[in-house]
Amino acid sequence: MKTLAYLRRIALFAVFAISLCGALMGRSWAQDWKPGKTVEFIVPAGTGGGADQMARFIDGVIKKHKLMAGNMVVVNKGGGAGAEGFLDVKSAKGDPHKIIITLSNLFTTPLATGVPFNWRDLTPVAMLALDQFVLWVNADTPYRSTKEFIESARKAGPGKFKMAGTGARQEDQIITVALEKQSGAKFTYVPFKGGGEVAVQLVGKHVDSTVNNPIEAVAHWRGGKLRPLCVFDNQRLIYKNKVTDKQAWSDITTCKEAGLDVDYLMLRGVFTAPGVPDSAIKYYVDLFAKVRATPEWKEFMEQGAFNQTFMAGDEFQAWVAKEELRHLRLMKEAGFLAAGVK
């Protein structure tokens, strides 16, 4: 009997040891997760816009510094105001080889279209930065201040001034509606596929103004084609190096300084597919931390006048949940909610 009991204890110990070894091996594998095939970096927008530029810049930095095992490819899937990209990642359950850079259409697209998608259908990875919006006019116009531009738009009458923006019922049009409510001016909003095209339309004088992100218009500003009037933030931009021979980002007044109580910052973050392992999330958070540590990233942040806030984990998820509620309110106030969306 003693021998039988002893053998049972030996057997139980062996089972425990094997289980422990397996758990430790599994934990080691989880910590060491790396891409096993090409990673698709999806852009839920057209080419040339802020999200597209950031994704391609990140891809270039990763390749230059060899920060990632395996390959990455940037893919634009902007159909349906970005719904094409979001639904693609949503359907790739458990596949950590799909990541998506998000702008605020993460919230506006399902609210405006009713497409069966919510940010909770994806897995949050990290906020890389927050993007600004600036009121731009063509440099050949006489407007030297926001006040002069708004007064001219009011005097011209409803719909006489054209405001170009990316997409319909998205960030640019939300800001345009808020601007109208604050100023009394009424614009004809003209949607285009991407921020790059929006800037070109203003350079070509086909529209009267835009609310482009800094990175989308900076080259035209530096080239003397566009003029910034105000930034939609509570405080001025922090970057003091001259962009033109006369002005830096920090010289642009806030729209609030001009009497327009309108502020809006846009998410530049990364999500991945639902149901991916925590080890993959950790891998990507670490990867983007390495990207943010490069001198190229710091230069890119200044060039595009970004707010360099970074978040991951529970903090990022809480921020996204709060922003969803804010966008629901803004979209409701603007009358942009799809039928049946509450």
Wavefront OBJ file of the C-alpha trace (Angstrom):
o trace
v 0.000 0.000 0.000
v 2.840 2.344 0.891
v 4.478 1.581 -2.429
v 1.226 2.316 -4.314
v 0.753 5.620 -2.487
v 4.368 6.537 -3.187
v 3.945 5.794 -6.897
v 0.791 7.910 -7.010
v 2.667 10.846 -5.463
v 5.457 10.417 -8.017
v 2.895 10.374 -10.841
v 1.142 13.498 -9.537
v 4.468 15.292 -9.203
v 5.369 14.334 -12.777
v 2.036 15.668 -14.091
v 2.558 18.899 -12.135
v 6.116 19.284 -13.439
v 5.034 18.718 -17.035
v 2.181 21.222 -16.660
v 4.488 23.808 -15.109
v 7.056 23.310 -17.838
v 4.371 23.696 -20.488
v 3.056 26.866 -18.875
v 6.535 28.356 -18.697
v 7.233 27.441 -22.294
v 3.897 28.936 -23.316
v 4.659 32.122 -21.408
v 8.081 32.363 -23.022
v 6.519 31.884 -26.454
v 3.910 34.543 -25.717
v 6.521 37.048 -24.633
v 8.561 36.371 -27.748
v 5.730 36.735 -30.309
v 6.898 38.083 -33.648
v 5.154 38.411 -37.010
v 5.155 35.167 -38.915
v 4.120 36.729 -42.207
v 3.743 40.167 -43.819
v 1.903 42.659 -41.616
v -0.800 44.678 -43.380
v -0.855 48.268 -42.127
v -4.289 49.418 -43.262
v -5.218 53.053 -43.858
v -9.009 53.606 -43.738
v -8.712 56.683 -45.971
v -7.371 57.806 -49.334
v -3.788 58.529 -50.318
v -2.052 61.785 -49.448
v -4.010 62.520 -46.278
v -2.653 62.689 -42.747
v -3.313 59.044 -41.863
v -1.788 57.827 -45.114
v 1.306 59.992 -44.661
v 1.814 58.830 -41.077
v 1.404 55.131 -41.901
v 3.864 55.321 -44.785
v 6.306 57.335 -42.709
v 6.167 54.752 -39.901
v 6.686 51.948 -42.405
v 9.740 53.757 -43.770
v 11.243 54.281 -40.312
v 10.705 50.622 -39.388
v 12.431 49.470 -42.558
v 15.289 51.977 -42.283
v 16.145 51.011 -38.709
v 15.172 47.334 -39.103
v 12.867 47.551 -36.100
v 10.550 44.695 -37.056
v 11.022 41.051 -37.866
v 9.430 40.336 -41.215
v 7.831 42.728 -43.668
v 5.106 45.359 -43.541
v 2.956 46.732 -46.356
v 0.701 49.809 -46.240
v -2.714 49.252 -47.826
v -5.327 51.965 -48.421
v -8.899 50.814 -47.841
v -10.882 54.025 -47.678
v -14.158 52.915 -49.264
v -17.327 53.910 -47.432
v -15.568 56.640 -45.412
v -13.103 54.062 -44.101
v -15.675 51.328 -43.423
v -13.850 49.080 -45.910
v -10.722 49.097 -43.772
v -12.461 48.768 -40.414
v -14.615 45.853 -41.531
v -11.596 44.098 -43.016
v -9.752 44.171 -39.684
v -12.924 43.301 -37.762
v -13.335 40.145 -39.855
v -9.734 39.018 -39.263
v -10.436 37.688 -35.775
v -7.350 36.396 -34.002
v -4.946 37.562 -36.736
v -2.307 39.932 -35.304
v -0.829 40.457 -38.769
v -3.427 43.143 -39.537
v -3.123 46.552 -37.909
v -4.958 49.740 -38.805
v -4.123 53.393 -38.265
v -7.188 55.230 -37.039
v -8.389 58.756 -37.340
v -11.657 60.015 -35.951
v -13.631 58.173 -38.632
v -13.255 55.361 -36.110
v -16.263 57.091 -34.513
v -17.848 59.148 -37.294
v -18.154 56.442 -39.961
v -20.453 54.058 -38.040
v -22.460 57.005 -36.665
v -22.942 58.599 -40.090
v -23.516 55.444 -42.136
v -24.939 52.865 -39.743
v -22.306 50.363 -40.913
v -22.138 47.449 -38.423
v -18.902 48.464 -36.761
v -17.770 49.872 -33.417
v -14.265 50.485 -32.108
v -14.880 47.698 -29.566
v -14.879 45.279 -32.512
v -11.122 45.894 -32.725
v -8.276 45.650 -30.214
v -6.724 48.988 -29.146
v -2.936 49.097 -29.380
v -1.726 52.657 -28.831
v -2.339 56.353 -29.423
v 0.646 57.619 -31.392
v -0.286 61.307 -31.375
v -3.159 63.747 -31.693
v -3.550 65.772 -34.864
v -4.498 69.429 -35.151
v -6.804 71.248 -37.556
v -5.995 74.623 -39.087
v -8.179 77.049 -41.030
v -6.381 77.640 -44.344
v -6.928 80.075 -47.214
v -5.091 80.607 -50.484
v -2.084 82.900 -50.026
v -3.271 85.137 -52.883
v -6.390 86.148 -50.960
v -6.384 89.407 -48.963
v -7.310 87.716 -45.667
v -4.630 88.235 -43.038
v -6.755 87.255 -40.067
v -9.585 84.917 -39.177
v -11.808 87.914 -38.478
v -11.325 89.326 -41.993
v -12.093 85.966 -43.588
v -15.216 85.315 -41.521
v -16.565 88.821 -42.133
v -16.145 88.348 -45.889
v -17.869 84.957 -45.754
v -20.790 86.449 -43.823
v -21.147 89.389 -46.202
v -21.011 87.106 -49.247
v -24.112 85.297 -48.027
v -25.050 81.649 -47.462
v -23.205 79.148 -49.623
v -21.057 81.626 -51.541
v -17.815 80.505 -49.886
v -16.727 76.913 -50.495
v -15.104 74.889 -47.707
v -13.255 71.769 -48.880
v -12.848 68.778 -46.599
v -12.097 65.076 -46.460
v -15.297 63.041 -46.766
v -18.839 63.870 -45.748
v -20.127 63.859 -42.166
v -16.597 63.387 -40.897
v -14.129 65.526 -38.931
v -13.727 68.347 -41.470
v -17.465 68.823 -41.881
v -18.055 68.606 -38.118
v -15.611 71.489 -37.672
v -17.218 73.409 -40.542
v -20.656 73.149 -38.922
v -19.237 74.250 -35.570
v -17.526 77.169 -37.319
v -20.819 78.185 -38.925
v -22.631 78.108 -35.575
v -19.960 80.246 -33.948
v -19.503 82.767 -36.759
v -22.860 83.089 -38.499
v -21.187 82.415 -41.863
v -22.622 79.668 -44.075
v -20.314 77.622 -46.286
v -20.904 75.200 -49.111
v -19.052 72.114 -47.946
v -17.292 70.238 -50.755
v -16.046 66.718 -49.863
v -12.980 65.063 -51.376
v -11.376 61.645 -50.908
v -8.266 62.698 -48.996
v -6.517 65.597 -47.303
v -3.867 65.808 -50.005
v -6.513 66.422 -52.656
v -8.237 68.954 -50.381
v -5.035 71.022 -50.139
v -4.540 70.896 -53.912
v -8.072 72.188 -54.467
v -7.314 75.211 -52.299
v -3.984 75.827 -54.016
v -5.864 75.765 -57.339
v -8.448 78.260 -56.001
v -11.321 75.874 -56.667
v -12.486 76.405 -53.080
v -12.141 79.298 -50.636
v -10.896 77.553 -47.501
v -10.094 74.248 -45.801
v -9.613 72.935 -42.272
v -6.742 70.637 -43.216
v -4.359 68.981 -40.774
v -0.949 70.702 -40.655
v 0.899 67.812 -42.322
v -1.508 67.932 -45.281
v -0.857 71.593 -46.074
v 2.610 72.392 -44.719
v 4.423 71.948 -48.050
v 2.039 74.395 -49.727
v 2.431 76.853 -46.844
v 6.215 76.630 -47.070
v 5.931 77.126 -50.827
v 3.929 80.321 -50.423
v 0.683 78.909 -51.822
v -1.443 78.690 -48.658
v -1.895 80.815 -45.525
v -2.934 79.554 -42.071
v -5.381 81.739 -40.180
v -6.027 79.906 -36.897
v -5.651 76.531 -35.186
v -8.649 74.752 -33.644
v -7.105 74.161 -30.230
v -7.251 75.688 -26.764
v -3.620 76.758 -26.974
v -1.114 77.679 -29.642
v 1.127 75.081 -31.219
v 4.436 74.594 -29.409
v 6.826 74.437 -32.378
v 8.916 77.608 -32.717
v 11.218 76.822 -35.647
v 10.337 78.861 -38.720
v 8.349 77.011 -41.403
v 8.400 79.985 -43.779
v 10.849 82.874 -43.694
v 8.464 84.748 -41.392
v 6.306 82.283 -39.452
v 6.522 79.236 -37.205
v 3.662 76.976 -36.152
v 3.641 78.783 -32.799
v 2.844 82.083 -34.554
v -0.577 80.843 -35.675
v -3.283 82.185 -33.381
v -5.916 79.911 -31.917
v -9.406 80.235 -33.330
v -10.540 81.085 -29.800
v -8.240 84.109 -29.852
v -10.188 85.182 -32.937
v -13.499 84.830 -31.074
v -14.464 81.372 -32.384
v -14.985 78.921 -29.535
v -14.207 75.825 -31.588
v -11.542 73.237 -30.750
v -10.962 69.763 -32.155
v -8.104 67.266 -31.953
v -8.066 64.065 -33.990
v -6.797 60.638 -33.021
v -3.781 59.114 -34.696
v -3.768 55.653 -33.167
v -3.321 51.997 -34.009
v -5.709 49.077 -33.509
v -5.489 45.428 -34.489
v -7.944 42.586 -35.054
v -10.230 41.254 -32.310
v -9.086 38.313 -30.230
v -5.353 38.661 -30.802
v -2.998 37.526 -27.999
v -1.717 40.032 -25.451
v 1.804 39.193 -26.576
v 1.073 40.688 -29.998
v -0.256 43.888 -28.419
v 2.917 44.142 -26.349
v 5.014 43.571 -29.467
v 3.342 46.440 -31.320
v 3.434 48.814 -28.329
v 7.167 48.133 -28.034
v 7.596 48.543 -31.790
v 5.923 51.957 -31.847
v 7.910 53.029 -28.787
v 11.057 52.316 -30.818
v 9.667 54.316 -33.745
v 8.881 57.261 -31.446
v 12.453 57.207 -30.118
v 13.989 57.849 -33.557
v 15.138 61.321 -34.652
v 13.009 60.932 -37.778
v 9.853 60.651 -35.676
v 10.708 63.793 -33.704
v 11.271 65.682 -36.956
v 8.004 64.340 -38.376
v 6.103 65.453 -35.264
v 7.418 68.998 -35.622
v 6.860 69.117 -39.361
v 3.206 68.177 -38.860
v 2.757 70.189 -35.637
v 1.387 67.164 -33.792
v 0.327 66.975 -30.173
v 2.702 64.204 -29.022
v 0.427 62.539 -26.469
v 1.029 58.781 -26.269
v -1.244 56.220 -24.601
v -1.595 52.446 -24.426
v -3.432 49.846 -22.359
v -6.351 50.803 -20.104
v -5.575 54.517 -20.368
v -5.927 54.461 -24.148
v -9.100 52.383 -24.018
v -10.693 54.799 -21.524
v -9.760 57.750 -23.746
v -11.331 56.103 -26.802
v -14.559 55.378 -24.904
v -14.779 59.028 -23.842
v -14.123 60.258 -27.379
v -16.879 58.019 -28.716
v -19.388 59.804 -26.478
v -18.064 63.220 -27.524
v -18.429 62.354 -31.202
v -21.932 61.046 -30.656
v -22.827 64.448 -29.196
v -21.091 66.397 -31.980
v -22.640 64.289 -34.737
v -26.078 64.621 -33.168
v -25.756 68.395 -32.874
v -24.671 68.612 -36.527
v -27.553 66.394 -37.692
v -25.150 63.816 -39.138
v -26.449 60.617 -37.477
v -27.693 57.876 -39.784
v -31.307 56.801 -39.468
v -31.744 54.512 -36.509
v -28.453 55.510 -34.833
v -28.891 56.869 -31.307
l 1 2 3 4 5 6 7 8 9 10 11 12 13 14 15 16 17 18 19 20 21 22 23 24 25 26 27 28 29 30 31 32 33 34 35 36 37 38 39 40 41 42 43 44 45 46 47 48 49 50 51 52 53 54 55 56 57 58 59 60 61 62 63 64 65 66 67 68 69 70 71 72 73 74 75 76 77 78 79 80 81 82 83 84 85 86 87 88 89 90 91 92 93 94 95 96 97 98 99 100 101 102 103 104 105 106 107 108 109 110 111 112 113 114 115 116 117 118 119 120 121 122 123 124 125 126 127 128 129 130 131 132 133 134 135 136 137 138 139 140 141 142 143 144 145 146 147 148 149 150 151 152 153 154 155 156 157 158 159 160 161 162 163 164 165 166 167 168 169 170 171 172 173 174 175 176 177 178 179 180 181 182 183 184 185 186 187 188 189 190 191 192 193 194 195 196 197 198 199 200 201 202 203 204 205 206 207 208 209 210 211 212 213 214 215 216 217 218 219 220 221 222 223 224 225 226 227 228 229 230 231 232 233 234 235 236 237 238 239 240 241 242 243 244 245 246 247 248 249 250 251 252 253 254 255 256 257 258 259 260 261 262 263 264 265 266 267 268 269 270 271 272 273 274 275 276 277 278 279 280 281 282 283 284 285 286 287 288 289 290 291 292 293 294 295 296 297 298 299 300 301 302 303 304 305 306 307 308 309 310 311 312 313 314 315 316 317 318 319 320 321 322 323 324 325 326 327 328 329 330 331 332 333 334 335 336 337 338 339 340 341 342
